């Protein structure tokens, strides 16, 4: 992945350190936002020509509470530095979202050839990537964003939007740990309504709602 040779010095200057390089072609860089949150960049080969870049937001607060309360959920990505992944988004999708008029200029992932791909990557990271992270760089801002993911603009049908395994549970925990108990309960209520109305197979809807209710009850017992 020649691109990584070009971007690693620049990422180091921006506070990102290489954490892991896997045999499957994924490379992980991480940076601490504050004592509770961190941002992670994951690079993976899309094909022989291009590299995919994703931003993940991790939380040590959420990770510790999942352990303390006995909550469980499969990870969509490996935790880094003891934090649980609570949010992920493709960097290219952020570019599409912030600049929908010129979407045709950004149809491909980042070139794996090196200099060209690195230049485009840092243009996107320094503008839309860091701009996005700045809007969720505290537990309060992140919790509010998690319960409003469905409202986040997605001007493209190409996928890659902001996603979370269980945004309402994560948001409820973040609110509770800040003492915002009313907001914690509200996040759980929103999640219940969401999973009741989600369009999916009946079996999956029942299973998902059951899992959510079990987790919500543990949180209510602990905080509300």
C-alpha positions as CSV (number, residue, x, y, z in Angstrom):
1,X,0.0,0.0,0.0
2,X,2.3,2.8,-1.3
3,X,-0.2,5.4,-0.1
4,X,0.7,4.7,3.5
5,X,4.4,5.5,2.9
6,X,3.2,9.0,1.8
7,X,0.7,9.7,4.5
8,X,2.3,8.4,7.6
9,X,4.6,11.4,8.3
10,X,1.6,13.8,7.7
11,X,-0.6,11.8,10.1
12,X,2.1,11.8,12.7
13,X,2.2,15.6,12.6
14,X,-1.6,15.6,13.1
15,X,-1.3,13.5,16.2
16,X,-2.2,10.1,14.6
17,X,0.1,7.1,15.5
18,X,0.3,3.8,13.7
19,X,-1.4,1.2,15.9
20,X,-1.9,-1.9,13.9
21,X,-1.2,-3.3,10.4
22,X,-3.1,-6.5,9.6
23,X,-2.4,-9.3,7.2
24,X,-5.8,-8.5,5.5
25,X,-4.5,-5.2,4.3
26,X,-6.1,-3.0,7.0
27,X,-3.9,-0.4,8.6
28,X,-5.0,1.5,11.7
29,X,-4.0,4.9,13.0
30,X,-5.3,6.4,16.3
31,X,-5.4,9.8,18.0
32,X,-6.7,10.8,21.4
33,X,-9.4,13.5,21.4
34,X,-9.8,13.7,25.2
35,X,-9.9,11.4,28.2
36,X,-13.1,9.8,27.0
37,X,-12.9,9.9,23.2
38,X,-10.5,9.0,20.4
39,X,-10.5,9.2,16.6
40,X,-9.3,6.3,14.5
41,X,-8.4,6.1,10.8
42,X,-8.7,2.7,9.1
43,X,-7.3,2.1,5.6
44,X,-8.1,-1.0,3.6
45,X,-7.5,-2.0,0.0
46,X,-10.6,-1.6,-2.1
47,X,-8.9,-3.1,-5.1
48,X,-5.5,-3.0,-6.8
49,X,-5.8,0.7,-7.6
50,X,-7.6,2.3,-4.7
51,X,-7.7,2.5,-0.9
52,X,-10.7,3.0,1.3
53,X,-10.4,5.4,4.3
54,X,-12.8,5.4,7.3
55,X,-13.0,7.6,10.4
56,X,-14.1,5.8,13.6
57,X,-14.9,7.5,16.9
58,X,-14.1,5.4,20.0
59,X,-15.1,5.9,23.6
60,X,-13.4,4.5,26.7
61,X,-16.4,5.7,28.7
62,X,-18.7,3.5,26.7
63,X,-16.3,0.6,26.8
64,X,-16.0,0.7,30.6
65,X,-19.7,0.9,31.1
66,X,-20.4,-2.0,28.7
67,X,-18.1,-4.0,30.9
68,X,-19.5,-2.8,34.2
69,X,-23.1,-3.3,33.3
70,X,-22.7,-6.6,31.4
71,X,-23.8,-5.1,28.1
72,X,-22.8,-6.9,24.9
73,X,-22.7,-6.2,21.2
74,X,-20.6,-7.4,18.4
75,X,-18.0,-5.0,17.2
76,X,-18.2,-3.7,13.6
77,X,-14.5,-2.8,13.9
78,X,-11.7,-3.7,16.4
79,X,-11.5,-1.4,19.4
80,X,-8.3,0.6,19.7
81,X,-6.7,1.8,22.9
82,X,-9.4,0.3,25.1
83,X,-12.1,2.3,23.5
84,X,-15.3,0.9,22.0
85,X,-16.2,2.0,18.4
86,X,-19.4,4.0,18.7
87,X,-19.5,5.7,15.3
88,X,-17.9,5.2,11.8
89,X,-18.1,7.1,8.5
90,X,-16.2,6.9,5.2
91,X,-14.1,9.9,4.5
92,X,-15.1,9.9,0.9
93,X,-18.8,10.0,1.9
94,X,-18.1,13.1,4.0
95,X,-16.7,14.8,0.9
96,X,-19.8,13.8,-1.0
97,X,-22.0,15.1,1.8
98,X,-20.3,18.4,2.1
99,X,-19.8,19.0,-1.6
100,X,-22.7,17.3,-3.4
101,X,-22.6,19.6,-6.4
102,X,-19.1,18.4,-7.4
103,X,-19.7,14.7,-6.5
104,X,-18.6,13.6,-9.9
105,X,-15.0,14.8,-9.1
106,X,-14.8,12.4,-6.2
107,X,-16.2,9.1,-7.5
108,X,-13.1,7.0,-6.7
109,X,-11.5,6.0,-3.4
110,X,-8.0,7.2,-2.7
111,X,-5.4,6.1,-5.3
112,X,-3.0,3.6,-3.8
113,X,-0.2,4.8,-6.1
114,X,1.2,7.3,-3.5
115,X,1.6,11.0,-4.0
116,X,-1.7,11.7,-5.8
117,X,-3.7,9.6,-3.4
118,X,-2.0,11.2,-0.4
119,X,-2.7,14.7,-1.6
120,X,-6.4,14.0,-2.1
121,X,-6.6,12.2,1.3
122,X,-5.1,15.1,3.2
123,X,-7.3,17.6,1.4
124,X,-10.4,15.6,2.6
125,X,-9.1,14.9,6.1
126,X,-8.1,18.5,6.8
127,X,-11.3,19.9,5.5
128,X,-14.4,17.7,5.8
129,X,-12.8,15.0,8.0
130,X,-11.4,17.3,10.8
131,X,-14.5,19.5,10.4
132,X,-16.8,16.5,11.1
133,X,-14.7,15.3,14.1
134,X,-14.8,18.9,15.5
135,X,-18.6,18.7,15.6
136,X,-18.5,15.6,17.8
137,X,-15.4,16.1,19.9
138,X,-17.0,15.9,23.3
139,X,-19.2,13.3,25.0
140,X,-22.2,15.7,24.9
141,X,-21.8,16.6,21.2
142,X,-21.2,12.9,20.3
143,X,-24.3,11.7,22.2
144,X,-26.5,14.3,20.6
145,X,-25.2,13.4,17.2
146,X,-25.7,9.7,17.8
147,X,-29.5,10.0,18.4
148,X,-29.8,12.2,15.2
149,X,-27.8,10.0,12.7
150,X,-30.9,9.5,10.6
151,X,-31.2,13.3,10.1
152,X,-27.6,13.7,9.0
153,X,-27.7,14.6,5.3
154,X,-26.9,12.0,2.8
155,X,-27.0,13.5,-0.7
156,X,-25.9,10.2,-2.4
157,X,-27.3,6.8,-2.9
158,X,-23.8,5.3,-2.9
159,X,-23.8,4.5,0.8
160,X,-20.9,5.1,3.2
161,X,-22.9,7.4,5.5
162,X,-22.3,7.7,9.3
163,X,-23.3,4.5,11.0
164,X,-23.4,3.1,14.6
165,X,-24.1,-0.4,15.9
166,X,-26.4,1.0,18.6
167,X,-26.4,4.8,18.7
168,X,-29.2,5.1,21.3
169,X,-27.5,2.8,23.8
170,X,-24.2,4.6,23.3
171,X,-25.9,8.0,23.6
172,X,-27.8,7.0,26.7
173,X,-24.5,5.9,28.4
174,X,-22.7,9.1,27.4
175,X,-25.6,11.3,28.7
176,X,-25.8,9.3,31.9
177,X,-22.1,9.6,32.7
178,X,-22.4,13.4,32.4
179,X,-25.3,13.4,34.8
180,X,-27.8,14.3,32.0
181,X,-30.4,11.7,33.2
182,X,-33.4,13.2,31.4
183,X,-31.4,13.1,28.1
184,X,-30.4,9.5,28.9
185,X,-34.0,8.4,29.2
186,X,-35.0,10.3,26.1
187,X,-32.3,8.5,24.1
188,X,-33.7,5.2,25.2
189,X,-37.2,6.2,24.4
190,X,-36.1,7.3,20.9
191,X,-34.3,4.0,20.4
192,X,-37.4,2.0,21.4
193,X,-39.6,3.9,18.9
194,X,-36.9,3.5,16.2
195,X,-36.6,-0.3,16.5
196,X,-40.4,-0.7,16.7
197,X,-40.8,1.0,13.3
198,X,-37.6,0.0,11.5
199,X,-38.4,-1.7,8.2
200,X,-36.9,-5.2,8.3
201,X,-37.9,-8.8,8.4
202,X,-40.2,-9.6,11.4
203,X,-37.7,-12.0,12.8
204,X,-34.9,-9.4,12.8
205,X,-37.1,-6.7,14.2
206,X,-38.2,-8.9,17.1
207,X,-34.6,-9.9,17.8
208,X,-33.2,-6.4,17.6
209,X,-36.0,-4.9,19.8
210,X,-35.5,-7.7,22.4
211,X,-31.7,-7.0,22.5
212,X,-32.3,-3.3,22.8
213,X,-34.8,-3.6,25.6
214,X,-32.4,-5.8,27.6
215,X,-29.7,-3.3,27.3
216,X,-32.0,-0.3,28.0
217,X,-33.3,-2.0,31.2
218,X,-29.8,-2.5,32.5
219,X,-29.1,1.2,31.9
220,X,-32.4,2.3,33.5
221,X,-31.6,0.2,36.6
222,X,-28.2,1.7,36.9
223,X,-29.1,5.3,36.4
224,X,-32.8,6.1,36.2
